[in-house]
Amino acid sequence: MSWWEVTADTLAASRFAVSPLAETTAALKLLERAIAADPGERTWLAAHLPVYRDWLAADPVTARLVRAGLGGSWNATFLTPTPDATEPDFARELDRLASTAPAVACADLAEALGGPLPAELDRPDLPQRAAELLDRVWRHTVQPDWPRRRRILECDILVRTARLAHGGWESALDELRPGMRWLGASRLRITLRDQPPRELAGTRLLFVPVTPSQGWLAWDQHRHAVIYPCTGALADAGSAAPPEALARLLGPARARVLVLLETPLSTTHLVALTGQPLGSVGRHLRVLHDAGLLRRRRSGRLVLYGRTELGDALVGGQG
């Protein structure tokens, strides 16, 4: 078992954050491993995996770099830099990776491999090659869908921070990633694997969601980060489209709100997921509630909406 000792000051300064580079790295890891966790990932891989494999077939050095740096149980540190919560901008994050000193990149790869660096990877352009590949993955597979992805990530953060407010860190962090659990007494279990504990005093702790089913840990002198797959129900809901007949009956926007509310959500969550204005979401909720399709309940300072049996029947009947 491995755990981090988190001081009260570090915990008080902890925050959730969005990182476009972390999202892109998670997409790259999914492409490299080519194992889908759900139907949505299978569809995404079917669309992008052939092109990705063509890229690597044309560039054997970069292909070996990715396999060595991301294909094992330990990531090469320079390929997974700790996100900076104050600069959630892909270009700036990528520039930091590309500026890694060649000697550092080679050492990180050797550490990930657990042995000597192969001769074909002992070269000074590894950071630039990694940055060019990540830029391709961003432009072709992530950026076109970034507004939707960002809404899902922000909604996950809203859900986690709501749990934090109501149930403390134990509620917010348990099972954030496999094996992770708040143990109390300033200890956060990070993994079930045996690794030396780390003391986080004097550093900043970040929790960074990504939509692919990938996750890892990252740290430097000033920051530690847990990159974790966002809540599956929200990720699925973010791409949910209402059945055509239901959309004709209620209108597409209102029907989508009803479909999303299989899991109780607040108005703020729905705004983040749908991209609709707050006023529009509020009107949809009022109409659906008045029609008996939704119920509402208070949870702390949040008002959560969920479907009634009638709402479930209406959605299920159109499925």
Helices and strands as residue ranges (DSSP letters): E 2-5, H 8-12, E 15-16, H 20-33, H 39-57, H 60-70, G 77-79, H 90-98, H 102-113, G 119-121, H 126-137, I 138-142, G 143-145, H 146-173, E 181-184, E 187-191, E 198-199, E 204-210, E 216-219, E 223-229, H 232-238, H 244-250, H 252-260, E 265-266, H 267-274, H 278-290, E 294-299, E 302-307, H 309-318
